[in-house]
């Protein structure tokens, strides 16, 4: 058996390199190419953030946060998805706006290189928001633009409500709504997955439950069997998957379960409903027509209704990873937004 191993996560971080996608396989090609054998060993590739020289740790309440920084201009902090992902999913995409933005990447408490809490007591959404404010203070930034992707969008919205005087702008990318709604149901997740692919995926999951595969092997093989179609518009390459597997997912024990329970509780209680009716901070919302991870077509209406004053843009050829699928369009929009701040 040939051996290759890769890790995948519920949020598999950005799988596509920026640039032209002409000729790349898309979900609409409906290609079925299931490997005959499972792959087990992971090749080694260096993390793309090795090229960023400014990095370190800042002290926050009962812990430390790892951060990286590049560029000059409007301060922009990036909040990754999950809960359980790391900042690595933003590399290398956001480097292309370092001419207009001071970009701050960081790992949330309990993930990546940041502090872990064996008790789990500090793994709360509230603490995550306070950690973000602690990062701002430590970096001596008066005001910044806050960008949240996926689950990170929940943290971004909460931060903007709690600390509006330090928020120049709010950007939500395929963001958690913070509202309980039918549009949160995974009604389209299998839309482009063939019966043969679904059978292969279920068999892989069964082997994982039986202890025959570890989590990394399970998720990687699911991707090869077509599971990528839930998350991406364009098919990722092996190299792209490898880096995200090696570096893009890193929750400590207890972190994912505790943070997911806390954030889900907010959703079920409609915590953010109506909170942005009179919101004055400039807001940009980007949604994807083919975000099949957890949305349905009504999702844009949910976001628009809860952010009536926001600029909302729908990307026609994107999945959950908008900044990877339609890179040029996304960053042109982002630059225009940042240059006005």
N, C-alpha and C positions, 0 to 999 in steps of 0.2 A: 504494500500500500504506500503510495506517495504521501508524504507528510507535509502539511502546511497548517499553521494554526493562526487564527485571527479571533479577535473578540468583537462582539457587537453588543449594543446596549439598547434599552428602550428608547434612547434618543439618538442613537448612533451619530455622532457628531459629523458635521459637514463632509460629504463624501466626494465632492467634485472640485477639480482644480479650476481656477478662473480662466476665462478665455473663450474662444469660439467653440461651440458645441456642434458645428456642422458635421453631419455624418455619425454622430454618437447615437447609440441605441436609446430609444425612449420607451416609456410605458406603453405608448400607442403601437409600437412595433409588435408587441405581444409575442416576443421570441421566447421559446421554451428551450432551455439548455441546462438540464439538471446533471451535475457531475455523477459519474458512475460510482465513484468512491468518496468516502468522507476524507477530509483533510484535517491534519492534527497539529502540525508544528508551525509556529509563527516565525516568519522571517524578521530580521532586525533592520529597522530603518531609523535614522535619527529624527528627533522631533523638529518640526520646522521652526519652532521658536528659538532654536539654538543661535539663530542669526540676530536675535534681539539682545543687545548687550546690557541694557538697563533693566535690572530686575532685583528683587530682594524680598524682604518680609517687613510687615508693619505690625505693630502691637495693637490689638483690639481687646475688648473685655474678655478675660480668661482665655486668650489665645493669640495666634498670629495668622495673618493672611499673606499668602504668596502673591506677588504682583509682577507684571512686566509693563514696560512703557516704551512707546516710540512715537516720533512725530512731533510737530509743532502746530499750534493753532488752538481752536476751540477744544477744551477738555471734553473727552468722550469716554465714558466708562461702559464696558461691555459685560452684560450679565448673561451667562450661559444657561442652557436648559437642563432638564433632568426631572426631578432632583437626583443628582449624582454625577452629572457631567463635569468636565473641567473646561478651562478657558481654551484648550487646544483646538476646539472646533472652529474658532474664529480665525485660525491661521491657515493659509497665508492671506486670505481674502482682504482683511481690513487694512493690511499694510499699504494698499494702493491709495488710501486717503490720508496717509501720514503727512502729506504736504499741506493739508488744511485742518488737521486735527491732532491733538495730543491724545493718543489712544492709550487707555489703561485697561489691561487685561488682568484678571485675578481669578484665583480659585476660591470658591466659597468655603466657609468653615465645614470641615468634615469631608472635603474632596481634594483630590490632587495633592499638592504640596503643602496645603494649609493645615492648621492644627486639627487634630482629631480629639473627640471627647468620648472616652470609654464609657462614661455613664449615660451619654445620649441626652443629658438634661438641657444642653444648649442647642440642640438640633430643633429649632423652632423657626417659623417664618419671621416672627418678630425679631429674633436675634439676628437672622440673616440681613434684615433691613438695617438694624443697628450696626452690624459689621460693615455694611456698605458706607454708612455715615462715618464710621471710624476710619475707613480707608480714605475718604475725602479729607478728613482733618489731618491725617498723617501725611498726606501728599501736599498739604497746604494749598488746596484748591478752594476758591471761594464758591464758584458756581460751575456746574458741568452739565452736559447733556447725558441723559441716562438712557441706554439702549438695553432692552430686554428681549431675548429670543426664547420662544416656547415657554416653558415653566419660568424662565427668567423674567418674562414679561409680567408675571404676577408680582415679583419682587420690585420691578421697576415702577409699576403703578402704585404700589404701597409706599415706596420711597417718595415718589412725587407728591403724594397726598400728605405725608408726614413732614417732609422737609421741602416744601415748595420754594422757600427763599434761596435754596441752594441748587435749584433745578432750572437750567436754561432752556431745556427742552426735553421732551419724552418721545422715544421711538420704540414702537412695539412691532416685532418681527414674528409673524406666525405665533402670536402670543396667547398665553392662557388668558381666558376672558375674566376670570374671577367671579363668574356668574354661573349658576346652575341652569342648564338649558339643554334641550334635546339636540342642539347643534354640537354638543360635546360627545355624542355617542359615536362610536367607530362604525358608522354605517357603510362607509365606502372602502374600508381597508383592504378587502379582497377583490376589489373591482377589476384589477388587471392581472390577478394571479390565476393561472389555469388550474383545473382540477388535478393534473399531474403534479404541479408545483405544490399545491396545497397538501396533497398526500405526502410528498417528500418532507415538507416542513413539519407536518404532524408526527411523522416517524422520527425525525430528528429530536423533536421535543420529548417524545416518549423515551428515547435513549438517554436523554439528559436526566429525566426524572428517575430512570433506573440506575443512574450513576455511571453509565457507560461513556458519557461525555461530560466534560466540565462546562461551565457557563460560556467560556470563550469559544470552545469548539462548537458548542451548540449554536451560538448566534452567528458565527462565521459561516457555518454550513447552511444555516437558514438563508443567509444572504445569497450564497451561491445558488441556492435552490429557487430563488426568485423573490425572496422576502423584501429585497431592496425596493421593490415596486410600491411598497406602502409608504416609503419615505422620500423617494427621489423621483424627479421627472426624467433625468438622464441617468443611465447606468454607470455606477462608479467603477473605477479600475481597481485591480488588486492592490496597487501601491497606495491608492487613496484609502482603501479599507484598512490596510495594515496600519497606517499612521493613526487613524482614528481609534482602532482597536487597542493599539499599544498605549496611547496617551490620552484618548478622549473621554474615557470613562473611569472614574476613580473614587467611588463613595466608600467611606469607612463603614465598618459594621454598625448596624442600626440606623445609619443616616437616611438611606432611601425610604425605608418603611416609615420612620418618624416624620420626615418632611413631607412625604406624600400624604400621610394621614392628616397632618396639620393643614396643608394646602387644600386637600379635598374637603375638609370641614368648612373652610372659607367659601369654597365654591358652592357647596350645598346650602349654605346660609345666605347666599347671594350678597356676600360681604361688600362687593364693589358696585353693586347695582345702584345707579343714580348718583354715585359719588363724583362723577365728572360733568354733571349737567352745567355747572357754572365754572368749569375749570378754565383758567386763563393762560396756562403755560402752553406754548406751541407744541403740538403733538402730531407726529407722523405715524400712521399705521400702515403696515404692508401685509397683505394677505395673498395667498396663492390659490389659484383656481383648482389645482390638483394636489392640494395638501390633503392626503388621504389618511394621515396618521391618526387623527382623532376628530376631524371636522366633517361637516356636511355643507352643502351650498348655502344654507341659511346663516352660516357663521358670520359672514360679512355684515349682515343686518344686525346681528347681536352686537358686534363691535361698534358699528356706526351709531346704533341707538344709545349705547352707553358712553360714547365719546362724540357727542353731537358737534363739537367745535373742532374736531380733528380733521386733518388731511388724510384720506384713506385711498390707498392705491392697490389695485388687484393685479397680480402678475399672472399672465395667461399661460406661461410655459414654465411653471415652477411647482415643486412639491414643497415639503416642509422646510427645505433648505433653500430659501429664496435667494440668499446672497451667493449661493454656489450655482444654482440653476440659471439665473438670469443676472449674472455678475455685472455686466456693463450697465444695464438699465438700473439695477439696484443702487450701485454706487454713484451713478450720475444723480439720482434722486437724493441720495444721502448727502452728497456734496452740496447740492443746492440748498438743502435744509440747514446744514451746518454753517454755510457761509452767511446765512441771514441772522445767525445768533450773535 
